[in-house]
Amino acid sequence: MKRTAKVGVVGVVGVWVLGVWVLALSACTVRPSAPGDTPGATPRGSGPTSAGPLDPSALREQLRSAAASLTPTRGVVPTPSVTGIDPALAPHIAVATADLASRLGVSPAAIEVVAAGVVTWPNAALGCPRPGMAYADQVVDGSLVVLRSGDRDYRYHAGGRTNPFLCQD
């Protein structure tokens, strides 16, 4: 008899706890704002077109509008400077040296490495903006390699997934 009473009390407590959980979880659900509305649905007439939010022509128009709002980088973007030579940049130095030697028609041994270091570029132009181009305004980790041939310095920029390239002024 005692055993049955214990099971009955445990059963009542279990049902009570389950009821509390159901009430707590039901308070966390999202309710439609009006009868017949579906949660998360775009209200009628507010989407880009009547075809729905995934209409390709509407998305294309949104992309064109966003692209038109981009403005080209204006003025001179300050280029980070480096001093010394970071040995971890040996692959970048090798690529830059080989490219410059090829451009100038000289031996790679005739090119001096002035500096090579890790930099943070202020935007996706990597410190070398081209006139008329628009660039994402986000900082980009990269590198700067400065080479010298004769009495002229050459700056090679890299960042993100972009290999070192000669930044010509």
Wavefront OBJ file of the C-alpha trace (Angstrom):
o trace
v 0.000 0.000 0.000
v 2.752 2.443 0.852
v 4.458 1.687 -2.448
v 1.336 2.583 -4.418
v 1.001 5.883 -2.547
v 4.611 6.785 -3.388
v 4.082 6.054 -7.075
v 0.915 8.143 -7.013
v 2.721 11.146 -5.438
v 5.650 10.817 -7.849
v 3.211 10.600 -10.756
v 1.334 13.732 -9.644
v 4.589 15.672 -9.169
v 5.833 14.505 -12.587
v 2.629 15.618 -14.286
v 2.824 18.970 -12.481
v 6.461 19.528 -13.609
v 5.539 18.553 -17.174
v 2.666 21.053 -17.084
v 4.963 23.853 -15.933
v 7.393 23.079 -18.795
v 4.599 23.094 -21.366
v 3.389 26.484 -20.126
v 6.920 27.903 -20.133
v 7.640 26.678 -23.650
v 4.312 27.872 -25.009
v 5.159 31.382 -23.814
v 8.269 31.291 -26.046
v 6.427 30.649 -29.305
v 5.920 33.325 -31.945
v 2.307 34.212 -32.476
v 0.932 35.607 -35.785
v 0.180 39.317 -35.651
v -3.235 38.951 -37.253
v -5.641 36.104 -37.916
v -4.530 34.140 -40.957
v -0.962 35.543 -40.948
v 1.909 33.103 -41.098
v 4.857 33.778 -38.767
v 7.914 34.973 -40.712
v 5.945 35.619 -43.899
v 6.356 38.851 -45.827
v 3.144 40.882 -45.661
v 1.305 41.182 -48.953
v 2.339 44.167 -51.023
v 5.545 44.832 -49.045
v 7.923 42.557 -50.969
v 10.047 43.616 -53.939
v 7.462 42.288 -56.414
v 4.267 40.364 -56.335
v 6.225 37.251 -57.394
v 7.725 36.970 -53.909
v 10.980 37.762 -52.126
v 13.054 35.297 -54.193
v 12.088 36.665 -57.587
v 15.320 36.745 -59.665
v 14.455 39.983 -61.460
v 13.747 41.707 -58.141
v 17.040 40.463 -56.680
v 18.882 41.633 -59.792
v 17.321 45.092 -59.410
v 18.293 45.208 -55.726
v 21.892 44.319 -56.615
v 22.001 47.026 -59.289
v 20.667 49.554 -56.814
v 23.237 48.532 -54.196
v 26.082 48.686 -56.738
v 24.982 52.149 -57.845
v 25.193 53.383 -54.260
v 28.888 52.441 -53.968
v 31.254 55.338 -54.319
v 34.815 55.108 -55.563
v 37.636 55.608 -53.109
v 38.394 59.305 -53.184
v 41.773 60.903 -52.723
v 44.906 59.161 -51.671
v 44.548 56.225 -49.327
v 47.506 56.246 -46.947
v 49.797 53.292 -47.526
v 51.134 51.553 -44.439
v 54.885 51.600 -44.142
v 57.155 48.780 -43.075
v 60.717 48.605 -41.844
v 62.924 45.565 -41.704
v 62.371 42.244 -43.411
v 59.951 39.681 -41.980
v 61.393 36.211 -42.736
v 57.871 34.732 -42.755
v 57.248 36.667 -45.973
v 59.966 34.850 -47.931
v 57.402 33.405 -50.406
v 55.991 36.886 -51.101
v 59.482 38.310 -51.475
v 60.378 35.558 -53.963
v 57.245 36.191 -56.064
v 57.773 39.959 -56.041
v 61.483 39.675 -56.870
v 60.862 37.283 -59.774
v 58.098 39.516 -61.163
v 60.196 42.681 -60.952
v 63.239 40.991 -62.488
v 61.065 39.842 -65.387
v 59.553 43.311 -65.878
v 62.928 45.042 -65.822
v 64.836 42.355 -67.720
v 67.461 42.010 -65.001
v 68.722 39.187 -62.830
v 66.833 38.643 -59.535
v 70.228 39.077 -57.815
v 70.287 42.703 -59.053
v 67.162 43.488 -56.995
v 67.531 44.583 -53.378
v 64.867 43.857 -50.756
v 64.395 47.141 -48.868
v 61.587 46.063 -46.543
v 58.934 43.399 -46.155
v 56.280 43.305 -43.480
v 52.749 42.454 -42.502
v 50.290 45.348 -42.794
v 46.586 46.023 -42.454
v 45.130 47.696 -45.518
v 42.278 50.156 -44.866
v 40.064 48.694 -47.605
v 39.910 46.110 -50.381
v 42.025 48.321 -52.674
v 45.045 46.993 -50.728
v 46.613 50.448 -50.707
v 46.603 50.656 -54.486
v 43.238 52.063 -55.650
v 42.550 52.408 -59.355
v 40.691 55.494 -60.587
v 36.973 54.902 -61.061
v 36.904 51.689 -59.045
v 34.847 51.132 -55.887
v 36.226 49.021 -53.062
v 34.697 47.388 -50.003
v 35.345 49.450 -46.887
v 36.758 46.689 -44.716
v 40.215 46.247 -43.321
v 42.293 43.549 -45.013
v 45.331 41.839 -43.524
v 48.157 41.648 -46.010
v 51.774 42.393 -46.724
v 53.961 45.048 -48.278
v 57.256 44.248 -49.985
v 59.489 47.125 -51.062
v 62.164 46.274 -53.650
v 64.867 48.447 -55.173
v 66.525 48.301 -58.547
v 69.009 51.036 -59.342
v 67.763 54.201 -57.664
v 64.036 53.391 -57.829
v 61.812 51.635 -55.256
v 58.988 49.295 -56.236
v 56.102 48.442 -53.896
v 54.401 45.050 -54.020
v 51.084 44.774 -52.200
v 49.201 41.634 -51.158
v 46.179 40.923 -49.001
v 43.470 38.376 -48.390
v 43.750 35.854 -51.230
v 45.539 38.282 -53.560
v 49.139 37.417 -54.397
v 51.763 40.184 -54.382
v 51.307 42.637 -57.247
v 53.230 45.720 -58.307
v 51.423 48.876 -57.240
v 52.194 51.378 -59.963
v 51.579 55.017 -59.153
l 1 2 3 4 5 6 7 8 9 10 11 12 13 14 15 16 17 18 19 20 21 22 23 24 25 26 27 28 29 30 31 32 33 34 35 36 37 38 39 40 41 42 43 44 45 46 47 48 49 50 51 52 53 54 55 56 57 58 59 60 61 62 63 64 65 66 67 68 69 70 71 72 73 74 75 76 77 78 79 80 81 82 83 84 85 86 87 88 89 90 91 92 93 94 95 96 97 98 99 100 101 102 103 104 105 106 107 108 109 110 111 112 113 114 115 116 117 118 119 120 121 122 123 124 125 126 127 128 129 130 131 132 133 134 135 136 137 138 139 140 141 142 143 144 145 146 147 148 149 150 151 152 153 154 155 156 157 158 159 160 161 162 163 164 165 166 167 168 169
